[in-house]
Amino acid sequence: MKTSILKKAFKTIVKSTLSLFIYVLVFSSCEKDDPQQFCDPSPKFNIDLFVEELQTRLNDEDKPMVGYQLAINKDGNLYHSEAAGFAIHENDSEGPVAMTVNTRMNVASVSKFIGTIALLKAMEEHNVSLEFNVVNYLPESWRSQVHSTHSDVDSDAYLTFRKLLQMNTAINFPGDDPFPGIMPTETQMLNALVATPVMSRIGEYQNGNFTLIRVLIGEIVYNLDETAGDYSTACTDKYFEYVKENIYDPLNINAPSSPNEVESYYDGIYPWGYQWPFDPNFQNASDGTLGWKHSSNPYRNGGSGGKLLSSMDLAKILAFFKYDQGETIISKTQRESIINSELGLTESVDGTYGKYLCKGGLRGADSPVSRRALRSRIMIFPNGVEAVILTNSNNTSLGGILRNSFDNAWKSGCE
């Protein structure tokens, strides 16, 4: 009797153990076959998807652009570059001229970012802080004429280098519309500093804040004589020289590096500005061309605009600015100042995945009649990615194209 009970109990234990073993085996097998059980659902950035998203938006058949250049960096290295379309359209006079990633264009206000790098380098070399009063570093004969409020530390108009590079000054630069306002001459800059500050200008986009860079570099680095007859041209000449010696030359960028070279470049093969979306029937009433062939005065733009660069040039500058530990063009301290305070990056936005540091440029589209323009945009993302877009079409959505393409390139690790 006891033997029978023991046998029965033993069989039950064996059966239960075997069932448990089979269950564990099957369950484990199911888990191994289902990666969703172990995946990390947090979003992951896919740079190849970022490229695809950009290509889709830049090649929208319903909104065609005449031409564009694109360059993307990852962790200080060029990851992708491409160009499409024409610098001068095939149906236009002097065309066709293909757009390439090395075609130099007027990058307009993206020049402000380069001017910021140059000024901060000069300031560091001469022990000038971002919190110092700008008035003390203006040409000597200007200082006594500048409105006293700009030197009043208790006034909102108190003028520091940081405020200058953040578009937070109350300087009354000429022009009824401070966005973007005009490119003032040296005389106009002085007159604006002498005038009563206008508090409503604080936070407004004024090109004059950055044309003042050439005056400051001229004083801090070269101690130019502002009473000389050639002072205005000397200011710009020395500004271009400083950028060439401290940014272009160390990076082997052979872009036009003097006002005379810039003027000569305009006379050669140069991208023409077109309306957007491109309309082959929209002609210039004066000469019948489809595109807008224009020039720019570097003696008015120096510091604020007018740089002639390609997407590859800008990608290289961004890579060395952000990642170069050798401090070839800027020190780590000054780099962090630019990034943390968004100096010269006055169009930065809060994106889905952090702060996207940004600067755009526009040349043209000065009236409803002339819808032609060149546009540029750089964007520095918080994950080691930078992007450059240049186009000779008046596309006002380059910032949105970059931001939306980046946001859409993040996918769940479980997908």
HELIX and SHEET records of a PDB file:
HELIX    1   1 LYS A    2  ASP A   33  1                                  32    
HELIX    2   2 PRO A   35  GLN A   37  5                                   3    
HELIX    3   3 ILE A   47  LEU A   58  1                                  12    
HELIX    4   4 ALA A  108  VAL A  110  5                                   3    
HELIX    5   5 SER A  111  GLU A  125  1                                  15    
HELIX    6   6 VAL A  134  TYR A  137  5                                   4    
HELIX    7   7 GLU A  140  ARG A  143  1                                   4    
HELIX    8   8 SER A  148  SER A  151  5                                   4    
HELIX    9   9 PHE A  161  LEU A  165  1                                   5    
HELIX   10  10 GLU A  186  VAL A  194  1                                   9    
HELIX   11  11 MET A  199  ARG A  201  5                                   3    
HELIX   12  12 GLY A  208  ILE A  220  1                                  13    
HELIX   13  13 TYR A  231  VAL A  243  1                                  13    
HELIX   14  14 LYS A  244  TYR A  248  3                                   5    
HELIX   15  15 ASP A  249  LEU A  251  5                                   3    
HELIX   16  16 PRO A  259  TYR A  266  1                                   8    
HELIX   17  17 PRO A  298  ASN A  301  1                                   4    
HELIX   18  18 SER A  311  TYR A  323  1                                  13    
HELIX   19  19 LYS A  332  SER A  341  1                                  10    
HELIX   20  20 LEU A  398  ASP A  407  1                                  10    
SHEET    1   A 2 PRO A  43  PHE A  45  0                                        
SHEET    2   A 2 TRP A 410  SER A 412 -1                                        
SHEET    1   B 7 VAL A  97  ALA A  98  0                                        
SHEET    2   B 7 ASN A  77  ILE A  88 -1                                        
SHEET    3   B 7 GLY A  67  LYS A  74 -1                                        
SHEET    4   B 7 VAL A 385  THR A 391 -1                                        
SHEET    5   B 7 ALA A 373  ILE A 380 -1                                        
SHEET    6   B 7 GLY A 354  GLY A 364 -1                                        
SHEET    7   B 7 VAL A 349  GLY A 351 -1                                        
SHEET    1   C 2 MET A 105  ASN A 106  0                                        
SHEET    2   C 2 LEU A 308  LEU A 309 -1                                        
END                                                                             
